[in-house]
Amino acid sequence: MKRSRRGFSLVELLVASVVATIGIAGMATAWMFNLRTIGQQRLISVAGQIARTEVENAKALGFANLPLGTLSGSTGTHTSSLEYYTIDGVKTTSTTNRYYSVQRVTTDTNVTAGSGTAYTLNDASRRAVVVTVRLVSDNSILSQMGTIVVRGGV
């Protein structure tokens, strides 16, 4: 007499369980990697928006209204004080919600030297503005943008 087989054997169930567990573990690992990547891309995106806004602010100030720095050799440099932003990209003066730090460096070339480290701008002067956005927690650079400003336009 022939015996019919019903269901699965214990070995088949164990093998299926192991295969399913490996598949689920792989998907969970990929899911966590994707979440971490999305979070990092959000930080970089907000930092880029902050940098772009600061560059546009510098362009709006214009050639003559950007602050002068100190002369060293034939180049003048002004480094702004740090400004801070929240995780959502909103400027803050709070000491607890600081997530991004922003610094603007203006480098002036083709300037007219004055006395000491002073200088003045002339028609041939070029003003390079570079904005750097860093993560406050580890001081890593997330975004850096710049522009050249000349008399009479950008």
Helices and strands as residue ranges (DSSP letters): H 10-61, E 70-72, E 75-79, E 83-85, E 91-92, E 100-109, E 112-113, E 119-120, E 126-135, E 141-150
